[in-house]
Amino acid sequence: MKNSAFHFIVLLFLLGFFKTVSAQIITLERDTSVVRFPAIKIVAVPSRGVTLFNPKIEVNKGIPLAERFKKYPILSFWEKINQIGLSASEVAFVNWNAGGNSSISGILNGKFQRNYKFRYVQWDNTLDIRYGANIQEGQKPRKTDDAIRISSTFGYRRDTISNWYYSVKANFNTQFYNGFKYPDRETPISGFMAPGYVFLGAGTSYIPSGKKFNLYISPVTLKATFVLDQNLANKGAFGVQKAITDADGNILKEGENKFIEFGFLINNSWETSIAKNIEMSHRLSLYTDYLSSFGNIDVDWELNFNLIVNKYINANIGTHLIYDDEILFDAVKDANGIVINEGVQRIQFKQLLGVGVAYNF
């Protein structure tokens, strides 16, 4: 009895204690009890000077993209440039007291590049084409520009730090149609592959990373001049061996259609921005022949400034200078039409200014 009374007193004490702390005792089964204490509520106190906002998303107030979203491009080591442009100038007169003839001129040009660069290898390929014409009141159309130029340079360097490459280079230059010394339209003075120039050589190139600059030096360059127009070849145009004739001018042996030289070539090209929306491009070629005229330097230099108005409209200012001691001017003929003086070398110079449109794709 004493043990039962003791157990009863202990049980009453425990019940009183758990009631004081507001505990809950849940009997799950015989002789088993679970005690749950009440949860304590935690109140978050924000820091001083901090205001908390709930995010709110309003889809209806979104601003659409100005341009269509472009997918992330696939990584490629090729750089591609496709550009077609048309430059034009025009002047018109109606009852103009000061006089003048209405005229319109246009030059269509295209530039296409495929350049590859990865670690030790750089391979640049360029195609430039141009053709221009002028139409003047009271006259037939006249050609103002005509050129086809293909260039390919392959370079290899020993490490990724150096800017010097072992290089091989190939160039090809010619024109589309016959050229005339106006007003004569019967006797062409040039034509397709008359002349045609091919340069093939090996050397070294300096190509600094991140700059559109290329300096090519070749101590071993083969230059081939082709004159496929037999009439021009018979006259010895552009340095080829002219025809052998008798005293009456009859041709005994046709003129050569090609002329081979072996010499030293320096070629430099550079493109850069000199001011906002003004881009400059420069191309210079210097060549001298070891065998027949070492020291006489053939010069071919182009300098152009492109003034960008917007994405499609631009203005172009350019010059082109050529000196080739194998091209002669002002030949002198006698009364029978026989050339008695082949003429002299002269500097060839061309200047252009035009406003036009350009499309890149």
C-alpha angles and dihedrals in degrees: 000000000000091000092049091051090049093050091048092052092049090050092051090050093052092047091052092049096051090046089055093057091042092241122167120227115197119189109216098177141337114316092359125105134177119207118206120191118207116262117250113231113230116212117203113221113202120225120260115273093016120118117195120212130190112233115250123194119200111186095182092064096056120126116231119235115267090223133029113271112259122215118241106272121241111251111258134171091212122094114204128198123181116173132165121181141175123202119190141176128188140183126184132187128196116180089336109176095203090058132229142146124260113241143168128201132188139178122199114200138175133192123192126177135180111184126177125194129169127148106302100005132074122174120180123189125181135179118190122182130177136173127173136178139183126213114195128183111267095011138087119252116283128204115242103173136014128166143147116188127176122181133178127179125181119193135183127188130192096229140011094249101060121084093203119097135188101237145189119195137194126188132182124188131178141121139252107236144014119289125214139195097237137259084030107083098167103066115056117211094193141005146162107328088359089123110009118167127203123186120188123172151129132235141108135305132206109211115168115208117258095012130099092230128123127176114185122189120185123176090183113053129150115211119194121188116198125197107180094170100094095204090057091042090054089055091052093243119179094011102301121135107272125225122279111238137181126238091279094052096255113149114247096173127017119242121260118264096210140039122199125205133177119204154113122305132193117185127180132180127178135174123186144147112252095180140353109306092356118110127183127204124187132184124181130179124185121183135173128181120233097203111045110012112014109178095029102109123207110214127201113173130169125183122181136176118200116201108198115210096173140321094302108020125069143152125227132205116184147159133199123195125187131180120178119162090207092064111081131193136199099028114193121225131189126230091278092054094253115143110242096170121031093205135238138284117263138182112256115215132181129181128188137184123180146150119218151132130278130196125198122197 
